[in-house]
Amino acid sequence: MAANRLELSPRAIRDLKKLPAGIQFRLKGHIEALSSNPRPRGVLKLNGDANAYRLRVADNRVLFEIHDEVLMVIVLKVADRKEAYR
């Protein structure tokens, strides 16, 4: 099975840089794993968009899109659970 191309939006990069180093390290591992398995256990599909999903990592959420036709995962936002869906 071919790996998906992984892209981070400018907003996701900014969001990651704002977090403490330990949380950044933990989140980066989960984000990189999305390229080999874009729908791991615990990923939920979001309502309102055909390609939108969220990954829960402790109190943080990674919002991303999966485009199966071009084998691409785009990380849109990384945020605390209280702010993620605004």
Phi, psi and omega in degrees: 000131181284144178284148176281147174285137183248126178232144176247132178289159177304324178295318179297321178297315177299316180300317180296318182296334181284342184276156175299154186302319181296319179289321177303313182300315181296315180294320180300322177298316179291321180294316179296328179293339179296335180292327180269331179218092185288347179233063179289170178302133179099349178281133179244144175280138179266147178285149173100339179223135184293335186246006188271134180222164174225145178242128180264126175228099185056236180268009182250155177234139175248116179261129185210166177243145176245125177243093184295327184295333179242011180052059182224140173240126180244117177276121185265322188204145173232122185206163172296151185301332181288332185254349193297324190260010180274000000 
